[in-house]
Amino acid sequence: MKLSARAQFSLALGAATFIVALVSAKVARADTYYVEERGSRSYTTAFNFGFDVEGVADVSPPAINTNSAEGGSGFKLRFGAQIHRRFLRIIPEGGFSYTHLFVTDDAGESVGWNMERAFVGLRLGFGEVVVPMVYGHVGFGWRATTGGPLDPVPSSNGVTGDVGFALDFHVVRHFGFGLHIEYVAVDAAPDVPDWFAFGLHGDVAF
């Protein structure tokens, strides 16, 4: 299903409004970071902000003439709530990502694909100082091509999803950093873009 530019803008605006509302509601509370005691159990909750930078490797480049995509780079912004109990971290989150794939057209010129995604999902980690994490997201994505009418692969949009693994290090209170690798796909036909992303990330719990 291909949406009009107006519909795409409405979806993006709706996603942005949701994120802003989530942030505002959390910041407005006086107990943004607190500890609850339940018998012998204790856990903390906090607003979580994450930022990722990554390189990407295309999994299945299009086979239309000589148009091919090989790799690229991108970033992600993530917003959510970090629920931390001893040896366990649960982070429901939403966010936005941008990925640029370097694409070569029939003339040998670099034209590029720009992928944007709005998503929601969950991260689950086990540990305290060294924290292995698994995560996944679903959402909606857009592919914009910059080759003009001669580009055999059109701009498109569709459902998106990702699944990944991260290794986090928490050596300073309220701050974590680490490495990650993930598989991403956007159902933007034809020539559905999918890639592996790998890079660095950081998370701050307020």
URPEZI-V878597 format. One record per helix or strand of 3 or more residues. SS is the DSSP state (hx for helix, st for strand). FROM is the first residue (numbers start at 1). LEN is the number of residues. If there is no record, write none. Layout:
[[SS/FROM/LEN] [SS/FROM/LEN]]
//
This chain:
[[hx/5/24] [st/34/5] [st/41/18] [st/67/19] [st/88/17] [st/113/14] [st/130/16] [hx/148/3] [st/156/17] [st/175/12] [st/193/13]]
//
